[in-house]
Amino acid sequence: MEREKGYPGKEIGVMEEYLADRGTYIDWNGIIRSKYLGFIFKDTEMRKVFVKPLRKLKILEVGDTVLGRIINVSGVFGYVRIEAVNFKPLDRDFNGIVYPHRIVNRIDDVYREGDYILAKVISKVNRSLHLSIAEPDLGVVSAKCSYCGGKMRSIGKNKLRCMRCSNIEMRKLSRLYGRVI
């Protein structure tokens, strides 16, 4: 097999010569082109060509644990900017949607804008990452006071006290609160 470097759109061959395989596409003229930056492999025996990307893109899967920041709250939904998956930082932005695991009177007692949460990916329906904080290890792991912006300390089950102004607030806390961030 021959090996050369490719980039997106690079002409690799024609469909009469090779079968287009992984990491390639055929344009409207019948020319096989590379989809990725990577190495081009031409198998002359099997008459097929494929491109192996230089690096594997991280795709979040159902069951992954993510760390993210609530960037907006609308109704009961929290919009999350995901910053790490399975405790490894990401090199690109992902967003998800979290919602309470039970009926609540006030969404502020579950999470607020600016909170960091640990959540699990439960669905990828409609190209959106749906997140859950239902398990005991999942929930808010870091929060700031809604009055003064001071650091909050856990003082009991789902209860926080501001270290600056002594304000008390409720959240759905992870058992890992204060240990992750």
Legacy VTK file of the C-alpha trace (Angstrom):
# vtk DataFile Version 3.0
C-alpha trace
ASCII
DATASET POLYDATA
POINTS 181 float
0.000 0.000 0.000
1.206 3.481 -0.868
0.985 6.266 1.732
0.946 10.032 1.194
-0.367 13.060 3.078
-3.817 14.396 2.327
-5.917 17.410 3.241
-9.642 18.128 2.861
-10.554 18.300 -0.811
-7.280 16.864 -2.142
-7.735 14.803 -5.288
-6.797 11.184 -4.608
-7.982 9.343 -7.671
-11.006 8.671 -9.835
-13.904 6.309 -9.245
-12.985 4.219 -12.303
-9.610 3.486 -10.676
-10.504 2.991 -6.970
-13.416 2.404 -4.644
-13.902 5.327 -2.240
-13.635 4.085 1.361
-13.398 5.713 4.846
-12.425 9.379 4.951
-13.106 10.025 1.258
-15.920 11.268 -0.926
-16.663 11.384 -4.639
-17.368 14.810 -6.140
-19.792 15.449 -8.995
-17.033 14.797 -11.607
-16.305 11.306 -10.255
-13.071 12.401 -8.576
-12.284 10.824 -5.201
-11.230 13.450 -2.653
-9.988 13.432 0.937
-12.382 14.418 3.748
-9.666 14.869 6.381
-6.166 16.018 7.082
-4.350 12.712 7.323
-2.594 9.916 5.504
-3.902 8.530 2.210
-3.749 4.773 1.794
-4.151 3.245 -1.676
-4.701 -0.495 -1.759
-3.824 -1.466 -5.333
-4.803 -5.132 -4.805
-8.309 -4.408 -3.474
-8.553 -1.268 -5.674
-9.736 0.975 -2.848
-8.498 4.170 -1.218
-9.047 5.569 2.291
-7.797 8.405 4.493
-6.763 7.888 8.109
-7.138 11.174 10.051
-4.072 12.529 11.869
-6.038 12.781 15.103
-9.246 11.209 16.223
-12.066 13.645 16.950
-13.679 13.209 20.364
-17.374 12.576 20.013
-19.447 12.487 23.161
-21.406 9.296 23.631
-24.397 8.307 25.746
-23.082 7.355 29.187
-20.137 9.802 29.201
-19.720 11.953 32.307
-19.242 15.634 31.481
-18.180 18.719 33.398
-19.771 21.925 32.202
-20.912 25.393 33.123
-24.543 26.517 33.053
-24.477 29.444 30.602
-28.199 30.153 30.531
-31.389 29.041 32.256
-34.680 29.216 30.388
-37.727 27.829 32.173
-36.511 24.582 33.700
-33.831 23.961 31.076
-30.187 24.760 31.726
-27.925 25.301 28.724
-24.473 23.905 29.437
-21.081 24.636 27.853
-19.252 21.319 28.206
-15.578 21.707 29.138
-14.456 18.143 29.937
-15.587 14.603 29.244
-14.704 11.742 31.593
-12.450 14.239 33.443
-10.380 15.014 30.307
-10.475 18.573 28.849
-11.968 19.050 25.395
-10.234 20.894 22.569
-13.487 22.206 21.060
-16.841 23.477 22.269
-19.805 21.239 22.948
-23.139 22.373 24.349
-25.827 20.396 26.106
-29.205 20.742 27.770
-29.861 19.712 31.369
-33.224 19.588 33.073
-34.317 18.610 36.588
-34.766 14.902 37.248
-37.942 15.555 39.250
-40.656 18.208 39.486
-39.391 21.289 41.323
-41.074 24.454 42.594
-38.060 26.661 41.852
-35.390 25.856 39.288
-32.965 28.025 41.326
-33.004 25.233 43.931
-31.495 22.846 41.354
-28.941 24.953 39.416
-28.284 28.556 38.432
-26.461 30.361 35.676
-22.704 30.224 36.307
-22.767 26.923 38.252
-20.406 24.142 37.241
-22.124 20.767 37.044
-21.135 17.157 36.659
-23.685 15.409 34.420
-24.166 12.281 32.365
-25.061 12.229 28.659
-28.396 10.392 28.486
-29.424 11.088 24.892
-28.277 12.575 21.593
-31.753 13.086 20.100
-32.163 15.826 17.474
-28.394 16.446 17.415
-28.542 17.801 20.985
-26.747 16.409 24.010
-29.300 15.799 26.755
-27.748 15.678 30.209
-28.904 14.249 33.537
-27.892 15.126 37.103
-30.100 12.476 38.738
-27.354 10.274 40.239
-25.822 11.136 43.648
-22.362 11.882 42.169
-23.927 14.214 39.606
-25.086 17.783 40.132
-23.529 21.125 41.014
-19.805 20.843 41.856
-19.011 24.563 42.153
-21.234 27.609 42.690
-21.003 31.326 43.378
-23.312 33.351 45.610
-26.150 34.974 43.682
-25.880 38.118 45.870
-22.166 38.896 46.193
-20.454 36.398 43.840
-18.497 34.827 46.699
-17.500 31.172 46.868
-20.169 28.860 48.280
-19.467 26.070 50.782
-21.663 23.020 51.338
-23.338 23.000 54.763
-25.599 19.991 54.326
-27.630 18.052 51.813
-28.209 20.417 48.884
-27.500 23.509 51.037
-24.784 26.103 50.409
-23.540 29.061 52.452
-21.584 31.975 50.997
-18.194 32.334 52.646
-18.314 36.126 52.146
-21.858 37.264 53.021
-23.306 34.108 54.720
-26.215 33.920 52.237
-27.794 30.434 52.164
-28.929 28.914 48.856
-30.186 25.540 47.674
-28.844 23.480 44.760
-28.888 19.834 43.661
-25.346 19.115 44.871
-23.033 16.377 43.704
-21.323 14.318 46.404
-18.141 15.642 44.770
-19.017 19.306 45.468
-15.839 21.327 46.047
-13.513 18.465 45.034
-13.738 18.627 41.222
-13.025 22.323 40.577
LINES 1 182
181 0 1 2 3 4 5 6 7 8 9 10 11 12 13 14 15 16 17 18 19 20 21 22 23 24 25 26 27 28 29 30 31 32 33 34 35 36 37 38 39 40 41 42 43 44 45 46 47 48 49 50 51 52 53 54 55 56 57 58 59 60 61 62 63 64 65 66 67 68 69 70 71 72 73 74 75 76 77 78 79 80 81 82 83 84 85 86 87 88 89 90 91 92 93 94 95 96 97 98 99 100 101 102 103 104 105 106 107 108 109 110 111 112 113 114 115 116 117 118 119 120 121 122 123 124 125 126 127 128 129 130 131 132 133 134 135 136 137 138 139 140 141 142 143 144 145 146 147 148 149 150 151 152 153 154 155 156 157 158 159 160 161 162 163 164 165 166 167 168 169 170 171 172 173 174 175 176 177 178 179 180
